[in-house]
């Protein structure tokens, strides 16, 4: 059996929600992956009388498609969707059967209005926690629009195909045979890239908010919940619930929650916010903030939202190392997520830039996949916790180079090496490798603010002990601020403080 008893029990409950029969068309060979795939499909079919199966010839083997009886849905899986993609499989079964996807009606209408033929392929790894968001979005599009089809392709099963296309990062999306995009993409972002924009006029009808939260990570979600509980008109601009935390694999220091993972935590944040009367403006990015009669936030689509107070919780993103070759070779050997992209570097030589906890954790993970890992640290000593350093130095295929500065990432079509210099002598060294993982911390997502609020030299919003910024009525919380420590639990606390301070500002104004 492919599934353990606990998962089988959970799956059995989900399969009771199937609304109509589904037909799984199977293209299998005699290889081990095909045998495992058939075993999984047999288990599914045995658990529900609504699941039928038949042999078919698909474009890849092993693969299978999930269809309505008598009509193809366009949803296919090339490989075995376990790991982080198991949820994608379950949702596909439910949605193909007729169960409505949990997607805004406006997005559904935009998908249905797309004209033409769109054949998507998404290359993933089962350890990638960002990939399911893309896979599930494209599956929904395929189910809603007969001109759209989508195939999830497991890079570990189709190695030759991945290598022939020089795919070195996941998820990587192809459209009609040409590379379309990579990294996390929401349904909204995919539609925008296809030229389908939201109707700005829908925003013009919104009344001003009492509190408008910009950002939906731990700080933003906390702020929205605390504001809504005060009974005041609350809105949240939610580009992606969870924000940067979605790229965290294991979370073990969120007090009272022994263990969770970033994507799951992001989903729980959204569910919690949706339990309150909060106007959620989904999948939108902010462009500017200014004070007129009220505070006004302009979105990238041109829409303007007005509010009496604003809470900025835009979080942070991975910091770039800023050397020649980094931008050129992003997704062609330069990567930022070892959990997502690490499996693509199996038996290859890689480097990790950064000797803090995230860098050393990445190096330890990659040492179990890559043939060799080189760790480069700018300071004379590693900054990671002692227990992590002890584990790192016990590994036979890791080299640690300290007190060095990265000078250049080299390559042709993809990365082939990196040059670094000894900080004391200036002597340069070149190491041949196929991948570079950048792990040097975070940078605040605040460039869009300009001089609207006071920021420090590294772009963090300066706040007081009430989380107030330099602009009256504007508060800030989480990793976009100058808080001393960037931790989930601290961000959530600061979001609550910002909301309570905004409420206090309203009643005093």
Number of C-alpha atoms within 10 A of each C-alpha: 9 15 14 8 10 8 10 15 12 10 16 13 11 14 19 13 14 20 16 16 18 26 23 23 21 24 21 22 13 9 10 11 17 20 13 17 23 21 15 18 20 16 15 22 17 12 17 14 13 17 23 20 18 10 11 14 13 16 10 16 19 26 27 29 22 26 26 20 16 8 11 18 29 26 27 26 24 25 24 25 22 16 13 17 25 14 15 22 21 15 18 25 27 21 25 29 24 17 15 12 18 9 11 10 10 11 17 17 12 17 21 16 12 18 11 10 13 19 17 24 26 28 25 31 29 22 18 23 26 26 26 25 19 24 31 23 19 28 27 28 28 26 26 21 21 18 17 24 24 28 26 30 27 22 24 18 17 16 12 11 14 19 12 8 9 14 21 27 27 28 31 22 25 19 16 12 10 10 14 16 15 17 16 18 21 19 21 21 16 17 18 14 12 12 10 16 14 17 13 13 11 10 14 12 9 12 11 18 21 20 27 33 33 28 30 30 32 31 35 37 30 26 36 32 22 22 29 22 13 12 11 16 19 26 24 24 25 24 22 21 26 26 23 21 23 20 22 16 20 12 15 12 13 13 8 7 9 9 12 15 16 20 24 14 20 22 14 14 20 19 13 13 23 15 10 16 17 19 18 19 15 16 15 19 18 22 16 16 22 15 16 8 9 15 20 20 22 16 17 12 15 14 18 19 24 24 22 21 24 28 28 26 33 29 30 22 17 15 14 15 18 11 11 13 18 21 14 17 21 16 23 22 30 25 22 24 21 28 19 23 26 28 24 24 19 17 14 17 23 32 28 26 24 26 27 20 19 18 25 24 19 26 31 21 16 29 23 16 19 23 15 20 28 20 23 23 23 19 15 11 12 22 16 17 12 11 8 15 18 11 12 21 13 10 14 10 17 21 16 16 20 18 15 21 20 21 18 18 26 23 18 11 11 21 25 19 21 22 15 19 18 16 16 8 8 11 10 14 13 14 16 15 21 22 30 28 23 24 26 21 16 16 17 21 19 20 12 11 17 12 9 14 18 16 21 10 7 10 18 22 29 20 21 12 11 16 26 22 23 15 13 13 22 26 29 33 37 32 30 26 30 20 20 8 11 16 15 18 15 19 27 20 16 27 32 23 23 34 32 18 20 27 20 11 16 15 7 7 8
